[in-house]
Amino acid sequence: MRIGVILGFFIVYATIRIFMNKWYWVDAYHYLTPLYSPCVTSSCVEGSSHLGTWFGNFPRFLPFSLITFVVLAGFRGTCYYYRKAGYRSLFFAPAACAVPEPHKNYTGERKFPLIALNLHRYFFYGALVFGVLNIYDGVQAFHGDGGGFGIGLGTVIIWINLVMLWLYTLSCHACRHIVGGRLKNFSKHPMRYRYWTFVSKLNPKHGTFAMTSLFTVILTDFYIMAVSAGWFSDLRIIN
Amino acid sequence: MSYKGKFRVWRGDSEGGELKDYEVEVNEGEVVLDVIHRLQATQTPDMAVRWNCKAGKCGSCSAEINGMPKLMCMCRMNTFAEDEVVTVTPMRTFPVIRDLVTDVSFNYQKAREVPAFKPPADLKPGEYRMQQVDVERSQEFRKCIECFLCQDTCHVIRDHEENKESFSGPRFLMRVAELDMHPLDAADRQHAAQEQHGLGFCNITKCCTEVCPEHIKITDNALIPMKERVVDRKYDPIVWLGNKIRRRPA
């Protein structure tokens, strides 16, 4: 129930935010919210398009962050942890262990549309690319007021979010499989065995990282939205 | 320190039955199976209960205690309040034979459907060589005591009797994963996992892992890796192409 409320809140929040198409960039400190990174349309606010503009002006009803949204929502939507959480809390299949489920029939993940959940690894590849872009955004966020180096509370929040996002991404079950899990003979691939061992240590905490990073994404986005909208000013630590 | 514990035990057979209330003496340090034995010895000599080792290693005394699949011998009485009614029922997924004893032959049927280890054709017995790192992953699955609690709690067959024919359940999908991860097994387990053993039914809600008395990470270490291996073989064109071009064994 609690997980269902959290997931529901995130879905509503993210949907509202991506259709707002504003308050995603703080020019003074170069803060870019992860929900809009990378911003690659001509409609993006000046300075926020780190990677240049790949598309022309988007119509008002189309989110600037459409690509970001598809990849990140796809990564979380097909994630094994969120599948478990969603099946339990949103679809009651089952609501809890040994609790009868309300559905008359059950076909699992064998048929369309749920068979598409097998695309998880492709969203993982996408999330890796976006993770690298987020690091770039994080480096940009060390920007002082008026130029030069600076650190604010926003920078700290962005980096906490960055760490949580990477822990979530690297602890992914698809990542564990790709780095070495698919092998039959670890002894013939010692480096991949080491990667697999590393990911296997993170993997049991995948659910924790999934929920924590969900909160940090919302927090980061909300903070940047608030500073960008002028609801409050950024607390500066250096410059 | 003993008290009179309130027990509600399912009594009946394949024709039907009901929950009956009992008051039984409970002593310090006892487990549910001790109390069931005392009930059998003092009040209900005809009550059927399957048990063997009383040490959580034989997997015989599986039942549902307050609705949760558990081993009766591993469920301590001090986890309940003294005035709490402890309800003991047989495993719901399998047909009742009598009282707390169920017919688990479904599992033996599914076990027979998993082909045994198949070594490479060019290796004879005695020529098998493998490293510890290659086998230790699947050694976790060898801890299984076949209590069938994971089978019992899996909603795919617990709530949908019609799926029993096409779904082998977590215990035997774990067996398929164990063989697929074996460095010398040459059988095609991946297509079989999806098409014959019904891996696609699993929606990874982890109840099998939650109830496993051996704490085997069934979902994370067997079922999800097996799902990913099936994706390699059936749904991922890039892996398929890579295997065709490079022909590199995993």
Chai-1 contact restraints between the chains, C-beta under 6 A:
chainA,res_idxA,chainB,res_idxB,connection_type,confidence,min_distance_angstrom,max_distance_angstrom,comment,restraint_id
A,Y80,B,I204,contact,1.0,0.0,6.0,A-B,restraint_1
A,Y80,B,I224,contact,1.0,0.0,6.0,A-B,restraint_2
A,R83,B,I204,contact,1.0,0.0,6.0,A-B,restraint_3
A,K84,B,I204,contact,1.0,0.0,6.0,A-B,restraint_4
A,K84,B,T205,contact,1.0,0.0,6.0,A-B,restraint_5
A,K84,B,K206,contact,1.0,0.0,6.0,A-B,restraint_6
A,Y87,B,N203,contact,1.0,0.0,6.0,A-B,restraint_7
A,Y87,B,T205,contact,1.0,0.0,6.0,A-B,restraint_8
A,R88,B,T205,contact,1.0,0.0,6.0,A-B,restraint_9
A,P94,B,H155,contact,1.0,0.0,6.0,A-B,restraint_10
A,C97,B,T153,contact,1.0,0.0,6.0,A-B,restraint_11
A,C97,B,C207,contact,1.0,0.0,6.0,A-B,restraint_12
A,C97,B,E210,contact,1.0,0.0,6.0,A-B,restraint_13
A,A98,B,G67,contact,1.0,0.0,6.0,A-B,restraint_14
A,A98,B,M68,contact,1.0,0.0,6.0,A-B,restraint_15
A,A98,B,T153,contact,1.0,0.0,6.0,A-B,restraint_16
A,P100,B,D159,contact,1.0,0.0,6.0,A-B,restraint_17
A,E101,B,H155,contact,1.0,0.0,6.0,A-B,restraint_18
A,E101,B,D159,contact,1.0,0.0,6.0,A-B,restraint_19
A,Y106,B,H160,contact,1.0,0.0,6.0,A-B,restraint_20
A,G108,B,G200,contact,1.0,0.0,6.0,A-B,restraint_21
A,G108,B,F201,contact,1.0,0.0,6.0,A-B,restraint_22
A,G108,B,N203,contact,1.0,0.0,6.0,A-B,restraint_23
A,E109,B,G200,contact,1.0,0.0,6.0,A-B,restraint_24
A,E109,B,N203,contact,1.0,0.0,6.0,A-B,restraint_25
A,R110,B,G200,contact,1.0,0.0,6.0,A-B,restraint_26
A,N118,B,V231,contact,1.0,0.0,6.0,A-B,restraint_27
A,N118,B,Y235,contact,1.0,0.0,6.0,A-B,restraint_28
A,H173,B,I224,contact,1.0,0.0,6.0,A-B,restraint_29
A,H177,B,E228,contact,1.0,0.0,6.0,A-B,restraint_30
A,G181,B,P225,contact,1.0,0.0,6.0,A-B,restraint_31
A,R182,B,A250,contact,1.0,0.0,6.0,A-B,restraint_32
A,L183,B,A250,contact,1.0,0.0,6.0,A-B,restraint_33
A,K184,B,P183,contact,1.0,0.0,6.0,A-B,restraint_34
A,K184,B,A250,contact,1.0,0.0,6.0,A-B,restraint_35
A,N185,B,D134,contact,1.0,0.0,6.0,A-B,restraint_36
A,N185,B,P183,contact,1.0,0.0,6.0,A-B,restraint_37
A,F186,B,V133,contact,1.0,0.0,6.0,A-B,restraint_38
A,F186,B,D134,contact,1.0,0.0,6.0,A-B,restraint_39
A,S187,B,Q131,contact,1.0,0.0,6.0,A-B,restraint_40
A,S187,B,V133,contact,1.0,0.0,6.0,A-B,restraint_41
A,S187,B,D134,contact,1.0,0.0,6.0,A-B,restraint_42
